Amino acid sequence: MAPTARKNILCSLALVSLIWFGFQANNVNAMTRAEYRSQIRSMEITQRPNRFGHVYGNNVRRIHHMRHGR
C-alpha cells in the first residue's frame, strides 16, 4: 500500500472516530457542557467566541467587529 493511501486511511479513521464517539464533553477549564453553554448564552452576542456551526452568530460578530473594531 502506498504511503499516501495509508495516510489517507489513518486520517479518515481519525475523523470517523471523532464523529462516532463525539468530542470531549469538558473544555480546558473542566466545565461541563451545560455550564459552558449557560456561560455562553449569558454573554452578549457580540462578545461570544466563534463556534463551529454557529453561522448566524459568527457573522453577526464578524460584521460588528468590522464596523466597530475589536
PDB file of N, H, CA, C and O in Angstrom:
ATOM      1  N   MET A   1       0.856  -1.179   0.000  1.00  0.00           N
ATOM      2  CA  MET A   1       0.000   0.000   0.000  1.00  0.00           C
ATOM      3  C   MET A   1       0.901   1.241   0.000  1.00  0.00           C
ATOM      4  O   MET A   1       1.894   1.291   0.726  1.00  0.00           O
ATOM      5  N   ALA A   2       0.558   2.215  -0.797  1.00  0.00           N
ATOM      6  H   ALA A   2      -0.248   2.174  -1.387  1.00  0.00           H
ATOM      7  CA  ALA A   2       1.353   3.441  -0.902  1.00  0.00           C
ATOM      8  C   ALA A   2       1.250   4.255   0.386  1.00  0.00           C
ATOM      9  O   ALA A   2       0.230   4.209   1.073  1.00  0.00           O
ATOM     10  N   PRO A   3       2.311   5.004   0.713  1.00  0.00           N
ATOM     11  CA  PRO A   3       2.285   5.812   1.945  1.00  0.00           C
ATOM     12  C   PRO A   3       1.146   6.827   1.984  1.00  0.00           C
ATOM     13  O   PRO A   3       0.577   7.085   3.045  1.00  0.00           O
ATOM     14  N   THR A   4       0.811   7.405   0.824  1.00  0.00           N
ATOM     15  H   THR A   4       1.273   7.196  -0.038  1.00  0.00           H
ATOM     16  CA  THR A   4      -0.273   8.396   0.834  1.00  0.00           C
ATOM     17  C   THR A   4      -1.621   7.733   1.102  1.00  0.00           C
ATOM     18  O   THR A   4      -2.471   8.309   1.780  1.00  0.00           O
ATOM     19  N   ALA A   5      -1.819   6.529   0.576  1.00  0.00           N
ATOM     20  H   ALA A   5      -1.128   6.061   0.025  1.00  0.00           H
ATOM     21  CA  ALA A   5      -3.073   5.813   0.831  1.00  0.00           C
ATOM     22  C   ALA A   5      -3.180   5.452   2.306  1.00  0.00           C
ATOM     23  O   ALA A   5      -4.255   5.550   2.898  1.00  0.00           O
ATOM     24  N   ARG A   6      -2.065   5.035   2.897  1.00  0.00           N
ATOM     25  H   ARG A   6      -1.192   4.956   2.416  1.00  0.00           H
ATOM     26  CA  ARG A   6      -2.050   4.697   4.320  1.00  0.00           C
ATOM     27  C   ARG A   6      -2.365   5.933   5.157  1.00  0.00           C
ATOM     28  O   ARG A   6      -3.105   5.861   6.139  1.00  0.00           O
ATOM     29  N   LYS A   7      -1.792   7.069   4.753  1.00  0.00           N
ATOM     30  H   LYS A   7      -1.191   7.127   3.955  1.00  0.00           H
ATOM     31  CA  LYS A   7      -2.032   8.323   5.472  1.00  0.00           C
ATOM     32  C   LYS A   7      -3.495   8.742   5.346  1.00  0.00           C
ATOM     33  O   LYS A   7      -4.096   9.209   6.314  1.00  0.00           O
ATOM     34  N   ASN A   8      -4.064   8.576   4.155  1.00  0.00           N
ATOM     35  H   ASN A   8      -3.576   8.197   3.369  1.00  0.00           H
ATOM     36  CA  ASN A   8      -5.472   8.926   3.944  1.00  0.00           C
ATOM     37  C   ASN A   8      -6.394   8.043   4.780  1.00  0.00           C
ATOM     38  O   ASN A   8      -7.391   8.518   5.324  1.00  0.00           O
ATOM     39  N   ILE A   9      -6.063   6.774   4.879  1.00  0.00           N
ATOM     40  H   ILE A   9      -5.253   6.388   4.437  1.00  0.00           H
ATOM     41  CA  ILE A   9      -6.884   5.863   5.676  1.00  0.00           C
ATOM     42  C   ILE A   9      -6.821   6.242   7.147  1.00  0.00           C
ATOM     43  O   ILE A   9      -7.845   6.249   7.831  1.00  0.00           O
ATOM     44  N   LEU A  10      -5.626   6.558   7.639  1.00  0.00           N
ATOM     45  H   LEU A  10      -4.794   6.553   7.083  1.00  0.00           H
ATOM     46  CA  LEU A  10      -5.484   6.950   9.040  1.00  0.00           C
ATOM     47  C   LEU A  10      -6.246   8.233   9.347  1.00  0.00           C
ATOM     48  O   LEU A  10      -6.892   8.341  10.389  1.00  0.00           O
ATOM     49  N   CYS A  11      -6.172   9.201   8.445  1.00  0.00           N
ATOM     50  H   CYS A  11      -5.647   9.113   7.598  1.00  0.00           H
ATOM     51  CA  CYS A  11      -6.910  10.458   8.645  1.00  0.00           C
ATOM     52  C   CYS A  11      -8.412  10.208   8.629  1.00  0.00           C
ATOM     53  O   CYS A  11      -9.151  10.787   9.426  1.00  0.00           O
ATOM     54  N   SER A  12      -8.857   9.356   7.732  1.00  0.00           N
ATOM     55  H   SER A  12      -8.256   8.886   7.086  1.00  0.00           H
ATOM     56  CA  SER A  12     -10.284   9.037   7.662  1.00  0.00           C
ATOM     57  C   SER A  12     -10.754   8.343   8.932  1.00  0.00           C
ATOM     58  O   SER A  12     -11.830   8.648   9.448  1.00  0.00           O
ATOM     59  N   LEU A  13      -9.954   7.414   9.435  1.00  0.00           N
ATOM     60  H   LEU A  13      -9.080   7.167   9.016  1.00  0.00           H
ATOM     61  CA  LEU A  13     -10.321   6.724  10.674  1.00  0.00           C
ATOM     62  C   LEU A  13     -10.365   7.680  11.856  1.00  0.00           C
ATOM     63  O   LEU A  13     -11.235   7.568  12.720  1.00  0.00           O
ATOM     64  N   ALA A  14      -9.428   8.620  11.895  1.00  0.00           N
ATOM     65  H   ALA A  14      -8.721   8.711  11.194  1.00  0.00           H
ATOM     66  CA  ALA A  14      -9.425   9.600  12.987  1.00  0.00           C
ATOM     67  C   ALA A  14     -10.680  10.462  12.931  1.00  0.00           C
ATOM     68  O   ALA A  14     -11.297  10.729  13.962  1.00  0.00           O
ATOM     69  N   LEU A  15     -11.057  10.896  11.739  1.00  0.00           N
ATOM     70  H   LEU A  15     -10.555  10.679  10.902  1.00  0.00           H
ATOM     71  CA  LEU A  15     -12.249  11.722  11.582  1.00  0.00           C
ATOM     72  C   LEU A  15     -13.513  10.945  11.952  1.00  0.00           C
ATOM     73  O   LEU A  15     -14.393  11.469  12.633  1.00  0.00           O
ATOM     74  N   VAL A  16     -13.594   9.714  11.506  1.00  0.00           N
ATOM     75  H   VAL A  16     -12.879   9.288  10.953  1.00  0.00           H
ATOM     76  CA  VAL A  16     -14.761   8.886  11.823  1.00  0.00           C
ATOM     77  C   VAL A  16     -14.851   8.646  13.325  1.00  0.00           C
ATOM     78  O   VAL A  16     -15.944   8.670  13.890  1.00  0.00           O
ATOM     79  N   SER A  17     -13.716   8.415  13.974  1.00  0.00           N
ATOM     80  H   SER A  17     -12.828   8.395  13.514  1.00  0.00           H
ATOM     81  CA  SER A  17     -13.759   8.177  15.421  1.00  0.00           C
ATOM     82  C   SER A  17     -14.199   9.424  16.172  1.00  0.00           C
ATOM     83  O   SER A  17     -14.903   9.322  17.177  1.00  0.00           O
ATOM     84  N   LEU A  18     -13.794  10.604  15.698  1.00  0.00           N
ATOM     85  H   LEU A  18     -13.222  10.687  14.882  1.00  0.00           H
ATOM     86  CA  LEU A  18     -14.262  11.836  16.336  1.00  0.00           C
ATOM     87  C   LEU A  18     -15.767  11.992  16.197  1.00  0.00           C
ATOM     88  O   LEU A  18     -16.454  12.366  17.148  1.00  0.00           O
ATOM     89  N   ILE A  19     -16.269  11.705  15.016  1.00  0.00           N
ATOM     90  H   ILE A  19     -15.712  11.402  14.243  1.00  0.00           H
ATOM     91  CA  ILE A  19     -17.707  11.841  14.785  1.00  0.00           C
ATOM     92  C   ILE A  19     -18.468  10.755  15.549  1.00  0.00           C
ATOM     93  O   ILE A  19     -19.500  11.027  16.162  1.00  0.00           O
ATOM     94  N   TRP A  20     -17.951   9.520  15.508  1.00  0.00           N
ATOM     95  H   TRP A  20     -17.113   9.299  15.010  1.00  0.00           H
ATOM     96  CA  TRP A  20     -18.658   8.403  16.127  1.00  0.00           C
ATOM     97  C   TRP A  20     -18.701   8.521  17.644  1.00  0.00           C
ATOM     98  O   TRP A  20     -19.757   8.329  18.246  1.00  0.00           O
ATOM     99  N   PHE A  21     -17.571   8.834  18.269  1.00  0.00           N
ATOM    100  H   PHE A  21     -16.713   8.990  17.780  1.00  0.00           H
ATOM    101  CA  PHE A  21     -17.500   8.878  19.727  1.00  0.00           C
ATOM    102  C   PHE A  21     -17.755  10.265  20.291  1.00  0.00           C
ATOM    103  O   PHE A  21     -17.915  10.417  21.502  1.00  0.00           O
ATOM    104  N   GLY A  22     -17.794  11.256  19.454  1.00  0.00           N
ATOM    105  H   GLY A  22     -17.664  11.132  18.470  1.00  0.00           H
ATOM    106  CA  GLY A  22     -18.068  12.614  19.900  1.00  0.00           C
ATOM    107  C   GLY A  22     -16.825  13.299  20.433  1.00  0.00           C
ATOM    108  O   GLY A  22     -15.837  12.656  20.787  1.00  0.00           O
ATOM    109  N   PHE A  23     -16.901  14.606  20.480  1.00  0.00           N
ATOM    110  H   PHE A  23     -17.704  15.128  20.192  1.00  0.00           H
ATOM    111  CA  PHE A  23     -15.801  15.377  21.022  1.00  0.00           C
ATOM    112  C   PHE A  23     -15.860  15.323  22.545  1.00  0.00           C
ATOM    113  O   PHE A  23     -16.889  14.964  23.117  1.00  0.00           O
ATOM    114  N   GLN A  24     -14.782  15.673  23.185  1.00  0.00           N
ATOM    115  H   GLN A  24     -13.946  15.965  22.720  1.00  0.00           H
ATOM    116  CA  GLN A  24     -14.715  15.653  24.650  1.00  0.00           C
ATOM    117  C   GLN A  24     -15.774  16.589  25.221  1.00  0.00           C
ATOM    118  O   GLN A  24     -15.915  17.717  24.747  1.00  0.00           O
ATOM    119  N   ALA A  25     -16.512  16.149  26.217  1.00  0.00           N
ATOM    120  H   ALA A  25     -16.398  15.233  26.602  1.00  0.00           H
ATOM    121  CA  ALA A  25     -17.616  16.929  26.778  1.00  0.00           C
ATOM    122  C   ALA A  25     -17.129  18.080  27.646  1.00  0.00           C
ATOM    123  O   ALA A  25     -17.858  19.054  27.836  1.00  0.00           O
ATOM    124  N   ASN A  26     -15.933  17.993  28.168  1.00  0.00           N
ATOM    125  H   ASN A  26     -15.341  17.202  28.014  1.00  0.00           H
ATOM    126  CA  ASN A  26     -15.413  19.055  29.034  1.00  0.00           C
ATOM    127  C   ASN A  26     -14.398  19.898  28.276  1.00  0.00           C
ATOM    128  O   ASN A  26     -13.664  19.392  27.428  1.00  0.00           O
ATOM    129  N   ASN A  27     -14.365  21.177  28.588  1.00  0.00           N
ATOM    130  H   ASN A  27     -14.961  21.588  29.277  1.00  0.00           H
ATOM    131  CA  ASN A  27     -13.355  22.030  27.977  1.00  0.00           C
ATOM    132  C   ASN A  27     -12.150  22.114  28.902  1.00  0.00           C
ATOM    133  O   ASN A  27     -12.094  21.399  29.903  1.00  0.00           O
ATOM    134  N   VAL A  28     -11.182  22.975  28.587  1.00  0.00           N
ATOM    135  H   VAL A  28     -11.228  23.556  27.774  1.00  0.00           H
ATOM    136  CA  VAL A  28      -9.940  23.037  29.353  1.00  0.00           C
ATOM    137  C   VAL A  28     -10.144  23.484  30.786  1.00  0.00           C
ATOM    138  O   VAL A  28      -9.348  23.112  31.648  1.00  0.00           O
ATOM    139  N   ASN A  29     -11.154  24.253  31.078  1.00  0.00           N
ATOM    140  H   ASN A  29     -11.801  24.555  30.378  1.00  0.00           H
ATOM    141  CA  ASN A  29     -11.386  24.746  32.431  1.00  0.00           C
ATOM    142  C   ASN A  29     -12.204  23.766  33.267  1.00  0.00           C
ATOM    143  O   ASN A  29     -12.686  24.130  34.339  1.00  0.00           O
ATOM    144  N   ALA A  30     -12.366  22.551  32.804  1.00  0.00           N
ATOM    145  H   ALA A  30     -11.974  22.255  31.932  1.00  0.00           H
ATOM    146  CA  ALA A  30     -13.089  21.486  33.499  1.00  0.00           C
ATOM    147  C   ALA A  30     -14.545  21.856  33.769  1.00  0.00           C
ATOM    148  O   ALA A  30     -15.104  21.474  34.797  1.00  0.00           O
ATOM    149  N   MET A  31     -15.156  22.594  32.854  1.00  0.00           N
ATOM    150  H   MET A  31     -14.702  22.904  32.019  1.00  0.00           H
ATOM    151  CA  MET A  31     -16.577  22.921  32.956  1.00  0.00           C
ATOM    152  C   MET A  31     -17.356  21.851  32.201  1.00  0.00           C
ATOM    153  O   MET A  31     -16.884  21.329  31.191  1.00  0.00           O
ATOM    154  N   THR A  32     -18.532  21.532  32.685  1.00  0.00           N
ATOM    155  H   THR A  32     -18.915  21.957  33.505  1.00  0.00           H
ATOM    156  CA  THR A  32     -19.368  20.603  31.937  1.00  0.00           C
ATOM    157  C   THR A  32     -19.935  21.333  30.726  1.00  0.00           C
ATOM    158  O   THR A  32     -19.888  22.561  30.643  1.00  0.00           O
ATOM    159  N   ARG A  33     -20.463  20.567  29.803  1.00  0.00           N
ATOM    160  H   ARG A  33     -20.501  19.570  29.871  1.00  0.00           H
ATOM    161  CA  ARG A  33     -21.023  21.161  28.593  1.00  0.00           C
ATOM    162  C   ARG A  33     -22.187  22.094  28.930  1.00  0.00           C
ATOM    163  O   ARG A  33     -22.329  23.150  28.314  1.00  0.00           O
ATOM    164  N   ALA A  34     -23.018  21.713  29.902  1.00  0.00           N
ATOM    165  H   ALA A  34     -22.902  20.855  30.402  1.00  0.00           H
ATOM    166  CA  ALA A  34     -24.165  22.545  30.299  1.00  0.00           C
ATOM    167  C   ALA A  34     -23.700  23.864  30.912  1.00  0.00           C
ATOM    168  O   ALA A  34     -24.273  24.916  30.629  1.00  0.00           O
ATOM    169  N   GLU A  35     -22.665  23.813  31.749  1.00  0.00           N
ATOM    170  H   GLU A  35     -22.200  22.958  31.979  1.00  0.00           H
ATOM    171  CA  GLU A  35     -22.134  25.047  32.348  1.00  0.00           C
ATOM    172  C   GLU A  35     -21.544  25.957  31.275  1.00  0.00           C
ATOM    173  O   GLU A  35     -21.729  27.173  31.309  1.00  0.00           O
ATOM    174  N   TYR A  36     -20.828  25.350  30.318  1.00  0.00           N
ATOM    175  H   TYR A  36     -20.678  24.362  30.291  1.00  0.00           H
ATOM    176  CA  TYR A  36     -20.232  26.131  29.234  1.00  0.00           C
ATOM    177  C   TYR A  36     -21.319  26.803  28.399  1.00  0.00           C
ATOM    178  O   TYR A  36     -21.205  27.983  28.064  1.00  0.00           O
ATOM    179  N   ARG A  37     -22.370  26.061  28.062  1.00  0.00           N
ATOM    180  H   ARG A  37     -22.463  25.103  28.334  1.00  0.00           H
ATOM    181  CA  ARG A  37     -23.467  26.633  27.276  1.00  0.00           C
ATOM    182  C   ARG A  37     -24.171  27.757  28.020  1.00  0.00           C
ATOM    183  O   ARG A  37     -24.495  28.785  27.425  1.00  0.00           O
ATOM    184  N   SER A  38     -24.412  27.574  29.313  1.00  0.00           N
ATOM    185  H   SER A  38     -24.149  26.739  29.797  1.00  0.00           H
ATOM    186  CA  SER A  38     -25.089  28.633  30.071  1.00  0.00           C
ATOM    187  C   SER A  38     -24.208  29.872  30.173  1.00  0.00           C
ATOM    188  O   SER A  38     -24.711  30.996  30.154  1.00  0.00           O
ATOM    189  N   GLN A  39     -22.892  29.673  30.281  1.00  0.00           N
ATOM    190  H   GLN A  39     -22.484  28.760  30.296  1.00  0.00           H
ATOM    191  CA  GLN A  39     -21.980  30.817  30.310  1.00  0.00           C
ATOM    192  C   GLN A  39     -21.992  31.545  28.966  1.00  0.00           C
ATOM    193  O   GLN A  39     -22.017  32.775  28.927  1.00  0.00           O
ATOM    194  N   ILE A  40     -21.973  30.793  27.868  1.00  0.00           N
ATOM    195  H   ILE A  40     -21.951  29.794  27.899  1.00  0.00           H
ATOM    196  CA  ILE A  40     -22.002  31.389  26.528  1.00  0.00           C
ATOM    197  C   ILE A  40     -23.320  32.126  26.311  1.00  0.00           C
ATOM    198  O   ILE A  40     -23.325  33.244  25.796  1.00  0.00           O
ATOM    199  N   ARG A  41     -24.435  31.515  26.697  1.00  0.00           N
ATOM    200  H   ARG A  41     -24.431  30.606  27.116  1.00  0.00           H
ATOM    201  CA  ARG A  41     -25.746  32.138  26.482  1.00  0.00           C
ATOM    202  C   ARG A  41     -25.941  33.391  27.316  1.00  0.00           C
ATOM    203  O   ARG A  41     -26.737  34.255  26.947  1.00  0.00           O
ATOM    204  N   SER A  42     -25.231  33.510  28.435  1.00  0.00           N
ATOM    205  H   SER A  42     -24.585  32.808  28.735  1.00  0.00           H
ATOM    206  CA  SER A  42     -25.371  34.703  29.268  1.00  0.00           C
ATOM    207  C   SER A  42     -24.572  35.883  28.708  1.00  0.00           C
ATOM    208  O   SER A  42     -24.768  37.021  29.135  1.00  0.00           O
ATOM    209  N   MET A  43     -23.671  35.618  27.750  1.00  0.00           N
ATOM    210  H   MET A  43     -23.513  34.694  27.402  1.00  0.00           H
ATOM    211  CA  MET A  43     -22.874  36.692  27.143  1.00  0.00           C
ATOM    212  C   MET A  43     -23.683  37.411  26.070  1.00  0.00           C
ATOM    213  O   MET A  43     -24.620  36.852  25.499  1.00  0.00           O
ATOM    214  N   GLU A  44     -23.308  38.644  25.809  1.00  0.00           N
ATOM    215  H   GLU A  44     -22.547  39.098  26.272  1.00  0.00           H
ATOM    216  CA  GLU A  44     -23.880  39.379  24.691  1.00  0.00           C
ATOM    217  C   GLU A  44     -23.393  38.725  23.400  1.00  0.00           C
ATOM    218  O   GLU A  44     -22.279  38.203  23.360  1.00  0.00           O
ATOM    219  N   ILE A  45     -24.204  38.744  22.346  1.00  0.00           N
ATOM    220  H   ILE A  45     -25.109  39.168  22.378  1.00  0.00           H
ATOM    221  CA  ILE A  45     -23.864  38.001  21.126  1.00  0.00           C
ATOM    222  C   ILE A  45     -22.569  38.502  20.486  1.00  0.00           C
ATOM    223  O   ILE A  45     -21.851  37.724  19.857  1.00  0.00           O
ATOM    224  N   THR A  46     -22.265  39.785  20.640  1.00  0.00           N
ATOM    225  H   THR A  46     -22.848  40.416  21.151  1.00  0.00           H
ATOM    226  CA  THR A  46     -21.029  40.305  20.042  1.00  0.00           C
ATOM    227  C   THR A  46     -19.796  39.946  20.859  1.00  0.00           C
ATOM    228  O   THR A  46     -18.677  40.115  20.374  1.00  0.00           O
ATOM    229  N   GLN A  47     -19.964  39.461  22.075  1.00  0.00           N
ATOM    230  H   GLN A  47     -20.873  39.324  22.469  1.00  0.00           H
ATOM    231  CA  GLN A  47     -18.835  39.092  22.936  1.00  0.00           C
ATOM    232  C   GLN A  47     -18.570  37.583  22.954  1.00  0.00           C
ATOM    233  O   GLN A  47     -17.545  37.148  23.478  1.00  0.00           O
ATOM    234  N   ARG A  48     -19.463  36.793  22.399  1.00  0.00           N
ATOM    235  H   ARG A  48     -20.296  37.146  21.973  1.00  0.00           H
ATOM    236  CA  ARG A  48     -19.311  35.341  22.415  1.00  0.00           C
ATOM    237  C   ARG A  48     -18.168  34.910  21.498  1.00  0.00           C
ATOM    238  O   ARG A  48     -17.881  35.588  20.511  1.00  0.00           O
ATOM    239  N   PRO A  49     -17.514  33.794  21.811  1.00  0.00           N
ATOM    240  CA  PRO A  49     -16.458  33.286  20.922  1.00  0.00           C
ATOM    241  C   PRO A  49     -17.073  32.675  19.666  1.00  0.00           C
ATOM    242  O   PRO A  49     -18.219  32.226  19.688  1.00  0.00           O
ATOM    243  N   ASN A  50     -16.312  32.659  18.574  1.00  0.00           N
ATOM    244  H   ASN A  50     -15.381  33.024  18.557  1.00  0.00           H
ATOM    245  CA  ASN A  50     -16.779  31.996  17.364  1.00  0.00           C
ATOM    246  C   ASN A  50     -16.797  30.500  17.602  1.00  0.00           C
ATOM    247  O   ASN A  50     -15.877  29.935  18.192  1.00  0.00           O
ATOM    248  N   ARG A  51     -17.876  29.863  17.125  1.00  0.00           N
ATOM    249  H   ARG A  51     -18.624  30.323  16.646  1.00  0.00           H
ATOM    250  CA  ARG A  51     -18.024  28.426  17.308  1.00  0.00           C
ATOM    251  C   ARG A  51     -18.410  27.797  15.987  1.00  0.00           C
ATOM    252  O   ARG A  51     -19.140  28.386  15.190  1.00  0.00           O
ATOM    253  N   PHE A  52     -17.910  26.593  15.765  1.00  0.00           N
ATOM    254  H   PHE A  52     -17.317  26.114  16.412  1.00  0.00           H
ATOM    255  CA  PHE A  52     -18.177  25.862  14.535  1.00  0.00           C
ATOM    256  C   PHE A  52     -19.668  25.568  14.410  1.00  0.00           C
ATOM    257  O   PHE A  52     -20.287  25.063  15.347  1.00  0.00           O
ATOM    258  N   GLY A  53     -20.240  25.882  13.256  1.00  0.00           N
ATOM    259  H   GLY A  53     -19.737  26.292  12.495  1.00  0.00           H
ATOM    260  CA  GLY A  53     -21.643  25.588  13.012  1.00  0.00           C
ATOM    261  C   GLY A  53     -22.601  26.685  13.432  1.00  0.00           C
ATOM    262  O   GLY A  53     -23.799  26.592  13.165  1.00  0.00           O
ATOM    263  N   HIS A  54     -22.102  27.712  14.076  1.00  0.00           N
ATOM    264  H   HIS A  54     -21.129  27.787  14.293  1.00  0.00           H
ATOM    265  CA  HIS A  54     -22.950  28.809  14.532  1.00  0.00           C
ATOM    266  C   HIS A  54     -22.805  29.972  13.541  1.00  0.00           C
ATOM    267  O   HIS A  54     -22.217  31.008  13.851  1.00  0.00           O
ATOM    268  N   VAL A  55     -23.356  29.766  12.354  1.00  0.00           N
ATOM    269  H   VAL A  55     -23.834  28.925  12.103  1.00  0.00           H
ATOM    270  CA  VAL A  55     -23.144  30.689  11.244  1.00  0.00           C
ATOM    271  C   VAL A  55     -23.722  32.062  11.543  1.00  0.00           C
ATOM    272  O   VAL A  55     -23.057  33.070  11.304  1.00  0.00           O
ATOM    273  N   TYR A  56     -24.936  32.126  12.056  1.00  0.00           N
ATOM    274  H   TYR A  56     -25.476  31.307  12.250  1.00  0.00           H
ATOM    275  CA  TYR A  56     -25.574  33.425  12.306  1.00  0.00           C
ATOM    276  C   TYR A  56     -24.775  34.246  13.315  1.00  0.00           C
ATOM    277  O   TYR A  56     -24.432  35.397  13.048  1.00  0.00           O
ATOM    278  N   GLY A  57     -24.483  33.666  14.456  1.00  0.00           N
ATOM    279  H   GLY A  57     -24.761  32.730  14.674  1.00  0.00           H
ATOM    280  CA  GLY A  57     -23.744  34.392  15.494  1.00  0.00           C
ATOM    281  C   GLY A  57     -22.351  34.783  15.045  1.00  0.00           C
ATOM    282  O   GLY A  57     -21.892  35.885  15.343  1.00  0.00           O
ATOM    283  N   ASN A  58     -21.667  33.888  14.327  1.00  0.00           N
ATOM    284  H   ASN A  58     -22.041  32.992  14.085  1.00  0.00           H
ATOM    285  CA  ASN A  58     -20.327  34.204  13.839  1.00  0.00           C
ATOM    286  C   ASN A  58     -20.366  35.372  12.863  1.00  0.00           C
ATOM    287  O   ASN A  58     -19.493  36.238  12.907  1.00  0.00           O
ATOM    288  N   ASN A  59     -21.374  35.411  11.975  1.00  0.00           N
ATOM    289  H   ASN A  59     -22.083  34.707  11.940  1.00  0.00           H
ATOM    290  CA  ASN A  59     -21.483  36.521  11.023  1.00  0.00           C
ATOM    291  C   ASN A  59     -21.831  37.823  11.722  1.00  0.00           C
ATOM    292  O   ASN A  59     -21.302  38.873  11.357  1.00  0.00           O
ATOM    293  N   VAL A  60     -22.709  37.779  12.722  1.00  0.00           N
ATOM    294  H   VAL A  60     -23.138  36.926  13.018  1.00  0.00           H
ATOM    295  CA  VAL A  60     -23.048  38.988  13.479  1.00  0.00           C
ATOM    296  C   VAL A  60     -21.801  39.552  14.138  1.00  0.00           C
ATOM    297  O   VAL A  60     -21.563  40.758  14.083  1.00  0.00           O
ATOM    298  N   ARG A  61     -21.002  38.690  14.762  1.00  0.00           N
ATOM    299  H   ARG A  61     -21.195  37.710  14.807  1.00  0.00           H
ATOM    300  CA  ARG A  61     -19.767  39.148  15.411  1.00  0.00           C
ATOM    301  C   ARG A  61     -18.770  39.688  14.401  1.00  0.00           C
ATOM    302  O   ARG A  61     -18.126  40.707  14.648  1.00  0.00           O
ATOM    303  N   ARG A  62     -18.635  39.012  13.261  1.00  0.00           N
ATOM    304  H   ARG A  62     -19.158  38.184  13.061  1.00  0.00           H
ATOM    305  CA  ARG A  62     -17.689  39.449  12.231  1.00  0.00           C
ATOM    306  C   ARG A  62     -18.060  40.843  11.725  1.00  0.00           C
ATOM    307  O   ARG A  62     -17.190  41.703  11.591  1.00  0.00           O
ATOM    308  N   ILE A  63     -19.337  41.068  11.445  1.00  0.00           N
ATOM    309  H   ILE A  63     -20.043  40.369  11.554  1.00  0.00           H
ATOM    310  CA  ILE A  63     -19.789  42.380  10.961  1.00  0.00           C
ATOM    311  C   ILE A  63     -19.621  43.435  12.044  1.00  0.00           C
ATOM    312  O   ILE A  63     -19.194  44.553  11.755  1.00  0.00           O
ATOM    313  N   HIS A  64     -19.951  43.096  13.284  1.00  0.00           N
ATOM    314  H   HIS A  64     -20.299  42.188  13.518  1.00  0.00           H
ATOM    315  CA  HIS A  64     -19.800  44.043  14.393  1.00  0.00           C
ATOM    316  C   HIS A  64     -18.339  44.469  14.544  1.00  0.00           C
ATOM    317  O   HIS A  64     -18.048  45.654  14.708  1.00  0.00           O
ATOM    318  N   HIS A  65     -17.422  43.501  14.491  1.00  0.00           N
ATOM    319  H   HIS A  65     -17.658  42.539  14.358  1.00  0.00           H
ATOM    320  CA  HIS A  65     -16.007  43.827  14.661  1.00  0.00           C
ATOM    321  C   HIS A  65     -15.454  44.590  13.459  1.00  0.00           C
ATOM    322  O   HIS A  65     -14.545  45.406  13.612  1.00  0.00           O
ATOM    323  N   MET A  66     -15.996  44.330  12.257  1.00  0.00           N
ATOM    324  H   MET A  66     -16.734  43.667  12.132  1.00  0.00           H
ATOM    325  CA  MET A  66     -15.554  45.094  11.081  1.00  0.00           C
ATOM    326  C   MET A  66     -15.969  46.556  11.210  1.00  0.00           C
ATOM    327  O   MET A  66     -15.197  47.456  10.881  1.00  0.00           O
ATOM    328  N   ARG A  67     -17.180  46.789  11.685  1.00  0.00           N
ATOM    329  H   ARG A  67     -17.808  46.057  11.953  1.00  0.00           H
ATOM    330  CA  ARG A  67     -17.701  48.157  11.777  1.00  0.00           C
ATOM    331  C   ARG A  67     -17.163  48.923  12.972  1.00  0.00           C
ATOM    332  O   ARG A  67     -16.914  50.124  12.869  1.00  0.00           O
ATOM    333  N   HIS A  68     -16.979  48.257  14.101  1.00  0.00           N
ATOM    334  H   HIS A  68     -17.181  47.281  14.185  1.00  0.00           H
ATOM    335  CA  HIS A  68     -16.627  48.950  15.340  1.00  0.00           C
ATOM    336  C   HIS A  68     -15.226  48.641  15.835  1.00  0.00           C
ATOM    337  O   HIS A  68     -14.794  49.217  16.833  1.00  0.00           O
ATOM    338  N   GLY A  69     -14.517  47.770  15.184  1.00  0.00           N
ATOM    339  H   GLY A  69     -14.868  47.302  14.373  1.00  0.00           H
ATOM    340  CA  GLY A  69     -13.194  47.375  15.661  1.00  0.00           C
ATOM    341  C   GLY A  69     -13.313  46.421  16.819  1.00  0.00           C
ATOM    342  O   GLY A  69     -14.408  46.168  17.321  1.00  0.00           O
ATOM    343  N   ARG A  70     -12.205  45.901  17.233  1.00  0.00           N
ATOM    344  H   ARG A  70     -11.316  46.106  16.825  1.00  0.00           H
ATOM    345  CA  ARG A  70     -12.236  44.925  18.350  1.00  0.00           C
ATOM    346  C   ARG A  70     -12.098  45.625  19.611  1.00  0.00           C
ATOM    347  O   ARG A  70     -12.098  44.996  20.669  1.00  0.00           O
TER     348      ARG A  70
END
